[in-house]
């Protein structure tokens, strides 16, 4: 496991917008084909995120609003 110092050093390698490194590291588990599709612009990552948030019943702020309301607020 990487030390805290090593982790902070690596953090500078990624455009994180304040996202914790442990969340960024979730990309390691993604299928290479999906990462390539993201890289080439073949996947609308924002649309995928909106759909997933709606399926969890949360709005764009992460607040539970119910599935129908989340879909409406997120434009799904």
SULCORGI-V61286 format. One record per residue. PHI is phi in radians with two decimals (none if undefined). Layout:
phi:PHI
phi:PHI
This chain:
phi:none
phi:-1.24
phi:-1.26
phi:-1.02
phi:-1.17
phi:-1.11
phi:-1.10
phi:-1.10
phi:-1.11
phi:-1.17
phi:-0.96
phi:-1.15
phi:-1.42
phi:-2.08
phi:-1.33
phi:-1.69
phi:0.91
phi:1.48
phi:-1.42
phi:-1.10
phi:-1.01
phi:-1.10
phi:-1.30
phi:-1.11
phi:-1.15
phi:-1.09
phi:-1.11
phi:-1.05
phi:-1.48
phi:-1.29
phi:-1.06
phi:-0.99
phi:-1.09
phi:-1.19
phi:-1.07
phi:-1.14
phi:-1.10
phi:-1.09
phi:-1.01
phi:-1.51
phi:1.36
phi:-1.41
phi:-2.15
phi:-1.52
phi:-1.06
phi:-1.17
phi:-1.12
phi:-1.10
phi:-1.12
phi:-1.05
phi:-1.10
phi:-1.13
phi:-1.08
phi:-1.09
phi:-1.18
phi:-1.62
phi:1.39
phi:-2.00
phi:-1.51
phi:-1.17
phi:-1.78
phi:1.56
phi:-1.53
phi:-1.15
phi:-2.26
phi:1.68
phi:-1.14
phi:-1.12
phi:-1.14
phi:-1.08
phi:-1.04
phi:-1.13
phi:-1.16
phi:-1.62
phi:1.30
phi:-1.72
